[in-house]
């Protein structure tokens, strides 16, 4: 299956007992059947490296989990009933946490170096700076990540929002764009319907 498909993405980032928790829920339409993907990342609040990462449909136990336990020195991967462990020899990022780390580094280092690397459980990711560009009305730092062939754009100015993510997936190309949420006023016919109920 190729081409672009529609998806709505909702991000939440919140502090939680010694960690920053980022949760991304993506609802895909145009794929039969409609799909929901929930990714949850627990991050070290100081380094934004991963403490744990999980993926699932949000309705029950995660289909895939990774835990980075610094006390035992182990990385544990669980998929379904299968589990495997390996020594924890470096700090790792996960797919969601990597974006937040890249955002923080862009803010602190004016976009960061031309080339750098990050470690994910699947291997090392090369992060290449792209020329700065305009996304909507905002100036953005651009990055190309591989493997994965993803493009990430981070706002140059405060609050350094993640403005755009373009990512190939098994279902085709997904493009997520940040949108400003404006307060919505009810339409005149909604006001009439509400009055009728009161």
CORMOUR-V610355 format. One record per residue. D_LAST is the distance of its C-alpha to the last C-alpha in Angstrom with 1 decimal. Layout:
# CORMOUR-V610355
D_LAST ; D_LAST
This chain:
# CORMOUR-V610355
49.3 ; 49.4 ; 47.5 ; 44.3 ; 41.1 ; 37.5 ; 36.3 ; 33.4 ; 34.5 ; 32.7 ; 34.8 ; 34.3 ; 37.0 ; 37.0 ; 39.6 ; 40.5 ; 43.5 ; 46.4 ; 44.9 ; 42.6 ; 40.5 ; 39.5 ; 37.4 ; 37.2 ; 35.1 ; 36.0 ; 34.3 ; 36.7 ; 35.9 ; 38.6 ; 40.6 ; 40.9 ; 39.2 ; 36.7 ; 37.8 ; 36.4 ; 38.8 ; 38.1 ; 40.7 ; 40.9 ; 43.5 ; 44.5 ; 46.7 ; 49.0 ; 47.3 ; 50.6 ; 52.1 ; 49.2 ; 51.4 ; 50.0 ; 49.8 ; 48.1 ; 46.5 ; 44.6 ; 43.4 ; 41.4 ; 38.4 ; 36.1 ; 35.7 ; 38.6 ; 42.0 ; 43.2 ; 45.6 ; 47.8 ; 48.3 ; 50.8 ; 51.5 ; 53.8 ; 55.2 ; 57.3 ; 58.5 ; 60.1 ; 60.9 ; 59.4 ; 57.1 ; 55.5 ; 54.0 ; 52.2 ; 51.3 ; 50.3 ; 52.9 ; 55.5 ; 56.2 ; 58.7 ; 59.7 ; 61.8 ; 63.0 ; 60.7 ; 63.1 ; 60.8 ; 57.3 ; 55.0 ; 51.9 ; 49.4 ; 47.6 ; 44.5 ; 46.3 ; 48.9 ; 46.3 ; 45.2 ; 48.9 ; 49.7 ; 46.9 ; 48.2 ; 51.7 ; 50.9 ; 49.4 ; 52.3 ; 55.1 ; 54.1 ; 53.6 ; 56.2 ; 59.6 ; 60.5 ; 61.0 ; 59.9 ; 59.3 ; 56.9 ; 57.4 ; 55.0 ; 56.0 ; 57.0 ; 59.4 ; 59.6 ; 57.4 ; 58.9 ; 56.6 ; 57.8 ; 56.6 ; 55.7 ; 56.0 ; 53.0 ; 50.6 ; 47.5 ; 44.2 ; 41.6 ; 42.0 ; 43.5 ; 47.1 ; 47.7 ; 50.4 ; 51.1 ; 52.6 ; 54.0 ; 54.2 ; 56.6 ; 57.0 ; 53.6 ; 53.9 ; 50.6 ; 49.8 ; 47.7 ; 46.7 ; 45.9 ; 44.7 ; 47.7 ; 45.9 ; 43.5 ; 41.4 ; 43.6 ; 40.9 ; 41.9 ; 41.3 ; 42.6 ; 44.1 ; 46.0 ; 47.2 ; 49.1 ; 47.9 ; 49.0 ; 46.4 ; 47.2 ; 46.5 ; 43.3 ; 42.2 ; 39.5 ; 38.5 ; 36.7 ; 33.7 ; 32.0 ; 28.3 ; 26.5 ; 23.0 ; 20.9 ; 18.6 ; 15.8 ; 17.1 ; 15.8 ; 14.6 ; 12.6 ; 10.8 ; 10.1 ; 9.0 ; 6.4 ; 5.2 ; 5.7 ; 3.8 ; 0.0
